[in-house]
Amino acid sequence: MASPCRRTGPTAVRRARAPADRVYHAFNRRDLAVLRQVWSADPLAQLNNPLGGLLRGGDAIAELYARVFDGPARVMVTFGDIVEYADDTHAVFAGRETGTFTGRDGAELPLAIRTSRYFRYDPAAGRRAMLHHHGSIDDPVALRAYQDAVAG
């Protein structure tokens, strides 16, 4: 992930990027096991997005990803236009996910999502884990097409 804006030192940002990069690597490969590892086990871990609404807890979040991965739409995204805020214990990445998904008719359609991801160092696990993710699609027609494609 390239960063146009850094708010803290490069070492903290570099450490924080690794789990964020794993999110997109796992998502684009439909790797639920890796996504489960990246998310915090905290019951208040929260995902707010166009497909699941507001979900709390790793199991509910994993269930949503499983439905996306097992569903008819193939979704591919990259993360760009990123602003990073990080220190040794916290990191926030805010930017835009862009990519494509296959619609109900099999056609490839563009995808544009405003997104943020929050990671916190978990001393018990010895790693940074994602505690919060928010994604929004601004275009209501594109939102409906995406929801319909993923739902099948």
PyMOL commands that set and color helices and strands:
alter all, ss='L'
color gray80, all
select helices_A, chain A and resi 10-28+32-38+58-70+140-151
alter helices_A, ss='H'
color red, helices_A
select strands_A, chain A and resi 5-6+46-49+53-56+75-86+90-102+108-122+127-136
alter strands_A, ss='S'
color yellow, strands_A
deselect
rebuild
show_as cartoon
